[in-house]
Amino acid sequence: MITKILIIEHDSNDMELIEQELKKGKVNFIVEIVHTKKEYEKAIHNFKPDIILSNYTFPSFDGPSAFKIKEKLVPQTPFIFVSKSIGEGNAIELIKNGVTDFVLKESLSSLSLKVNRALQQAKRAKSNALLKQSEEKKTQELFQNEAKFRSFFENSMDGLLLTVTDGEILAANPAACEIFQMTEEEIINSGRFGLVDNTDPQLKILLEERQRTGRVKGEITFIHKDGSRFPGELTSVMFKDVNGEERTSMIIRDITERRETEQKLVITSNELQQALNDLNIILDSSLNVICSFDDEGRFVHVNSASEYIWGYKPQELIGKKYMDLVFQGDAEITTKTDADIRSGESVTMFENRYNHKNGSVVPMLWSAKWDDKYKLSYCIGTDATEKKNLEKAFEVERRRFMDLYLQAPSCMGILKGPNHVFEMANPFYLRLIDKKNIIGKTVKEVLPELEAQGIFKFLDTVYQTGETFSANEMLVKFDFDGNGKLVDTYLNFIYQAHRNIDGDIDGILFFAIDATEQVLSRKKIRESKKSYRELIENLPVATYSCDAKGRIMIYNKAAVALWGRKPEIGKDLWFGLWKIYSLDGNPIPLKSCPMAVVLKEGKAVIGEEIIIERSNGDKLNVLPYIVPIFDSSGLTTGAINMLMDITGIKNAEMALKESEKKYRQIVETAQEGMWLIDENNKTTFVNSKMGEILEYTREEMMDKEIYSFMNEKGKQIVDKLLLLRKEKYSLQSRFKFISKNGKEIWTNVAANPIFDETGIYKGSLAMVTDITDRKRAEEKLEQQNLELIKTNSELDRFVYSVSHDLRSPLTSVLGLISFIEEESQETDTLEHIKMIRNSINRLDKFIKNILSYSRNKRTGLEVKKIPLQKTIIDIVDSLHSMEEAKGIHFEIDIQEKDSFYSDSLRFNTILENLISNAVKYHKKNRTDSYIKITGKSDYKKLQLSILDNGIGIDLAHHNKIFDMFFRLSGKTEGSGIGLYIVKETVEKLQGSIQVESELATGTTFNITLKNLKP
């Protein structure tokens, strides 16, 4: 048999796929395709389809309209939607209205099955209709044709009795015998009144009606053979047979099951009502806004989710237009989408923004449908804030994936095939095994030492069975150097089957973390527990724990201070240390105390304020933060409590309330002017001080625009700032106002915008301070600063010039001294010359320091790459010639992870000063004197330490040694400017310097300099 299929579809590609799928399902069919409403109605009349397949949307009309036309013209014809997507709500509504089924275009494999099933259902419906027509026809012919009547009589599923008017039964069909559980003879002998419960009041009513009208239909109680009673439906008709004798036919149906069904239906109705009530509860429990609004756009129903998504309770929104909540920028697209919905188009993924009650904006995702019958729109809205964040995060995470793989702090990769060939391996794994160029090689080639350790067996098992293998802190030995010497390594790793798109295993994913350090540090962790206990002990908040019976097990010093005494561990109960009251002063029973509740119910109690009374009678307000402790089976084994003493806060709150009484007095007596303007920039309030500043009375300023008190330039500035203020920005700026007498008044203005509960700008409150005198003083100070800068610049140039010129005669004097030393043999003369040389050297050193200071102040940075190791060695070598350097051992350890860039001259100045100081201040008679210079550079900074075991610096002087001209008394004859220049230079290089030192133990200078790499 050929099936005629009418298809409503405009996409030719989809049409081909539909036909292909029908052929796959071996549906014998002919097809007619239509694109418009007119073609569709014509095809229904002329083509007379057995089934209709329809898309949901078309360019000219839509699927629901096509279904309504079908229902009107051919209601019995099956109708299936074949579409890309149909919202869940739309699908349920269409099924209720009679749509046969749905098939998604991405899942066409079920199409032929659903078509065949729909055709079979239609065929059965048609057959049942024909059968019903046949039965009705038989009933009408029953009394016309006795042969036909007998056939119907014998085969009817209903009980049939043929009686005379006096109650005598002439015949009973098999169905009647089955109903009464009697033979036909027993039924005839019982008579009509022997089968009926004669006490049933309905019997008399039915007999009277039949006598009056000749026919009757109703329900009465019948009697089985065993005497049991059952409800039955009786249809009785009086007629005359072919001989003209009056007869009665009775059709009897046992309606016991129907009564039971009706009772079940009542129960079901009650359950449905309960389900409806539950549904309302569920709606109010939904995290999504579920609402409806009428054709004027006013809310008719809103669930409680509106309060925590928009800040409005449902009762605040009922009757209010939803467009009042829509963000202004989305008003146009929302209005257009609403029009589309009302035209019959269902919306499942519409986004817009709503204004929250607190003024924020909430992104929303909507699905909606218009009910034309009830003139209501039904909508479900989801807070899309998290979705928006996820969408942004998704793209970021996708871009980061390869970075994660390449830079992940764990080993990962893929092995392909049964021989376990490396297909991928991240850099962390390559560092772990200390290998390169392993891609394309087998594990056995790269790491042959693993075979004897059974690793290959694990890999084979995972590849063959697909079962994941994992191990924690497993000992694996690697031959890093290829010399047979195995190195112990502890690994946490996972081997997991890798499957292709068909689900077949084609390799192994591996993940590994080097846990060697973790295993070796266990001992340190155990030691740290002691430190952790000490940390708890010294927490400033009262903290204690107790077991399941309330006995105190651990407590800290703060808890002892709160209790007023130390408890006995494992013996004292927490409730024995104080009395507990509610905030209204009533004692709290023990079983209702927060700790008792936590121990009993296993639920945390967080921040429920109570009052405790200590043994000395003091009462304190505290906030308990109690968390239960569970064992592995989930039983409560105790609890931890942190008690925060908020007595001081409570006292402060009371004091604050008292201070509020003085608020109005403060406003009037404030030293600042207070100025309140409305949304139109008109004055609504000023205090006395404001009038005093501008020399106006309050009455003169009220209702005046703020522009009335400033010049044109001031008005332009205010216009710009008011735009910012209306966007919820606070304002703080200087303004020049014009007083009543025309004077210019400079002020500091701090203003905050005021908004109503819907976020509408209503005006601003400003605090105005007269700074006219200060402004004039600032202008004068600015002029003085310019003059001072000029003076400092000239002084700096003078210092540099003088210092530079002084060095020339000093050099000449040193030359003359050298001649005298060579020619003179007199001991006193040589001694005096030595003293002169030392003095000149100190003077020369001082002049050099002045030059360094001047150069550091007046020249910019000249950044270049500094070879740290070479530079430091050169400086140390230059200082070896110092007399004090004899016998000092120098250690240099510099790690240059990244090249270091800075100002070379300034860098040398820092090191020369610090190292030369370390040389000068070493212990003279010590044989193990040393100076250690360590450093490490990376792309961000250089960390440098200069450490010696010299005489050290008293802790009392640490905060003074960087001051200009500070010298330690009784030490060497320094100028006191060296360390000052060091600190100034370090700060010029964007760094910092700290000193660590004690007398007689040595000194360490720690310097951090920014890497100025371009």
Secondary structure, DSSP 8 states (H G I E B T S, - for coil): --EEEEEE---HHHHHHHHHHHHHTT--EEEEEE-SHHHHHHHHHHT--SEEEE-SB-SS-BHHHHHHHHHHH-TTS-EEEEES---HHHHHHHHHHT--EEEEGGGGGGHHHHHHHHHHHHHHHHHHHHHHHHHHHHHHHHTT-HHHHHHHHHH-SSEEEEEETTS-EEEE-HHHHHHHTS-HHHHHHH-GGGSB-TT-HHHHHHHHHHHHHSEEEEEEEEE-TTS-EEEEEEEEEEEE-TTS-EEEEEEEEE-HHHHHHHHHHHHHHHHHHHHHHHHHHHHHH-SSEEEEEETTSBEEEE-THHHHHHS--HHHHTTSBGGGTB-GGGHHHHHHHHHHHHTT--EEEEEEEEE-TTS-EEEEEEEEEEETTTTEEEEEEEE-HHHHHHHHHHHHHHHHHHHHHHH-SSEEEEEETTTTEEEEE-HHHHHHHT----TTSBHHHH-GGGGGGTHHHHHHHHHHH---EEEEEEEEEE-TTSSS--EEEEEEEEEEEEE-TTS-EEEEEEEEEE-HHHHHTHHHHHHHHHHHHHHHHT-SSEEEEEETT-BEEEE-HHHHHHHTS---TTTSBGGGS-EEE-TTS-B--GGGSHHHHHHHH---EES--EEEE-TTS-EEEEEEEEEEEE-TTS-EEEEEEEEEE-HHHHHHHHHHHHHHTTHHHHHHH-SSEEEEEETTSBEEEE-HHHHHHHT--HHHHTT-BGGGGS-HHHHHHHHHHHHHHHTT--EEEEEEEE-TTS-EEEEEEEEEEEE-TTS-EEEEEEEEEE-HHHHHHHHHHHHHHHHHHHHHHHHHHHHHHHHHHHHHHHHHHHHHHHHHHHH---HHHHHHHHHHHHHHHHHHHHHHHHHHHHHHHHS---EEEE-HHHHHHHHHHHHTTSGGGTT-EEEEEEEESS-EEEEHHHHHHHHHHHHHHHHHTS-TT-SS-EEEEEEEE-SSEEEEEEEE-SS---GGGTTTTTSTT---TTS----S-HHHHHHHHHHHTTEEEEEEEETTTEEEEEEEEE----
